[in-house]
C-alpha cells in the first residue's frame, strides 16, 4: 500500500516526463523500457533459485533495499542517458518477486487460497483507487518536471520504510528441512527437470504470459502519452480514469478469489484476459470523456477479475492465477518455477517496448492497436489448454 501511494505520484507520468522534459524520442523511451525489461528478466530466475536455497525473507529484504538507490539516479538525471543506471537498479530489485509471490502463497490456507489472495490484492490495491486522480491533479498543479522529481524523492522515503518493516515483521515460510534438501540436491539440471515435471497447464499459462506481456509492453509505455497528446485529456482526467478502473477492481479481487475457490480457477483468468485489450482500444476509438469513463469501468472489471492483467497483479499475477500455480507447483519448486516462467516470457517479449516505440514515432495508432491484438491471442490458449486440476478431477470422479 505504501508503494502504491508514492509510486503513483510519478510512475504513471514517467513516459510523459521522458518525452516532454528530457526530450527523449519515443523510440528511445521504448529502448529504456526494453533495458528495464532486460534487467528484470536477468534477475527473476536467479531470484527464484536463491529464494528456494536460502529462504524467502532474505531475498525480499535485499530486493526492497535496492529500491532505495534506483530513484536517486532517476531524479538527478539531466538527459535520458543518465536515467539508464537508475532503471537497471530498479529492475535489479525484481530479484525478490518470485520470493514475494511464494511467501504469500505459503502464508495462506490452502483450502481458501484463492479467496485469501483476493483479500490480499483488494487491501493492497486500495491506494490505487484514489492515487491516480490525486497524482493527475498533483502533476497539473506542480508541473510535470517538479511533480515527478518530488514524487521520486517521496518514493525513496517509502522504500526505506518498507525495507525496515519487512526486515522486522516478515516471517520465513520455507522450513529448514526444505532448504537442506534443496542445497543437497539442486543443480541447473534439477531446475530444468523441476519445470519439465510440471502439469501441462503450467506450460499453457506460460504461453498466455508470453502473449500478454508482449502486447502490454508494446503499448503500455505510451498510453498516458497518447491520452494527453492525441486524445486531449488533462493529466487529472487520465488519472481519474485510472482511479475509476482501480476502484472497480479492488472489491472484485475478493470476488475473483471466491469464484476461483468455489467454482474454477480458470474462469477469472479467462474473463480478465478477454477484457484486457480494451485498455488500449478504448483510447483509439473513444475521444469523449464520458464514453471513456464507461470503457474504463470495463477495464476495472478485467483487472478485478485478476487473471494476470496489470491491475490484477502483473503479467503473471492475480488471485486466480497465483492460486492455480500454487495448487500445481510444490513449495520446494515454486520460487524457481515462477522465476523461470517470468524469465522465458520476458525474454520472448523483450523487443516489444522498443518495437512499440519505433512504430509510435510514425504511427501511434498502430502501436496501441497491434499491442491489443497480440494480447488477445492469449484468449484461445486459455480456452483450449488451461485447466483447473481440481475441476478436472471432479469430472473424472
Secondary structure, 3 states (H helix, E strand, C coil): CHHHHHHCCCHHHHHHHHHHCCCCCHHHHHHHHHHHHHHHHHHHHHHHHHHHHHCHHHHHHHHHHHHHHHHHHHHHCCCHHHHHHHHHHHHHHHHHHHHHHHHHHHCCCHHHHHHHHHHHHHHHCCHHHHHHHHHHHHHHHHCHHHHHHHHHHHHHHHHHHHHHHHHHHCCCCCCHHHHHHHHHHCCHHHHHHHHHCCCHHHHHHHHHHHHHHHHHHHHHCCHHHHHHHHHCCCHHHHHHHHHHHHHHHHHHHHHHHHHHHHCCHHHHHHHHHHHHCHHHHHHHHCCCHHHHHHHHHHHHHHHHHCCCCHHHCCCCCCHHHHHHHHHHCCHHHHHHHHHHHHHHHHHHCCCHHHHHHHHHHHCHHHHHHHHHHHHHCHHHHHHHHCCCHHHHHHHHC
